[in-house]
Amino acid sequence: MKLTLKACRYAILTALINGALALALMLLVEFSLSGSLVMTRPFLIAGLLVALVIFVAQFFRQLRLCRCSDEAGSRISSR
């Protein structure tokens, strides 16, 4: 359970940062093309989808990394 929470924390942090960066990039491109800075619904949906996809991928990656480091640590301490 502890490993799952640790992996979830890292995955959420990564997803929020990348989702916010994707949203900022979309708004920057929109502003450079149209000259107006309007937060529209498709931008929010796209930012949330980016964050969701990154969260799922990072969660499984971090869970595997945490399990591997935990197993390596238990092998070292058992010697």
C-alpha positions in Angstrom: 0.0 0.0 0.0 2.9 2.3 0.8 4.5 1.7 -2.5 1.2 2.4 -4.3 0.8 5.8 -2.5 4.4 6.7 -3.3 3.9 5.9 -7.0 0.6 7.7 -7.1 2.2 10.9 -5.5 5.0 11.0 -8.1 2.6 10.2 -11.0 0.2 13.0 -9.9 3.0 15.5 -9.6 4.4 14.7 -13.0 0.9 14.7 -14.6 0.0 18.1 -13.1 3.2 19.7 -14.3 3.0 18.3 -17.8 -0.7 19.1 -18.1 -0.1 22.6 -17.0 2.8 23.0 -19.5 0.7 21.6 -22.3 -2.2 24.0 -21.5 0.3 27.0 -21.3 1.7 26.0 -24.7 -1.7 25.8 -26.3 -2.6 29.2 -24.9 0.6 30.7 -26.1 0.1 29.4 -29.6 -3.5 30.6 -29.5 -2.4 34.0 -28.4 0.3 34.2 -31.1 -2.2 33.2 -33.9 -5.3 35.1 -32.9 -4.0 37.9 -30.6 -6.6 37.1 -27.9 -6.0 35.1 -24.8 -9.2 33.2 -24.4 -9.4 29.9 -22.3 -11.8 27.8 -24.3 -13.4 24.4 -23.4 -11.3 22.4 -26.0 -8.1 23.7 -24.4 -9.2 22.6 -20.9 -10.3 19.2 -22.2 -7.0 18.7 -24.1 -5.0 19.7 -21.0 -6.9 17.3 -18.8 -6.5 14.5 -21.4 -2.8 15.1 -21.5 -2.6 15.0 -17.7 -4.7 11.8 -17.6 -2.6 10.0 -20.1 0.6 11.0 -18.4 -0.8 10.1 -15.0 -1.7 6.6 -16.1 1.7 6.0 -17.8 3.7 7.5 -14.9 1.7 5.6 -12.3 2.6 2.2 -13.8 6.2 3.3 -14.4 6.7 4.6 -10.8 5.0 1.6 -9.3 7.4 -0.7 -11.2 10.4 1.5 -10.1 9.3 1.6 -6.5 8.9 -2.2 -6.4 12.3 -2.8 -8.0 14.0 -0.4 -5.5 12.1 -2.1 -2.6 13.2 -5.5 -3.7 16.8 -4.4 -4.2 16.8 -2.8 -0.7 15.4 -6.0 0.9 18.0 -8.1 -0.8 20.8 -5.9 0.5 19.4 -5.8 4.0 18.9 -9.6 4.1 22.6 -10.3 3.5 
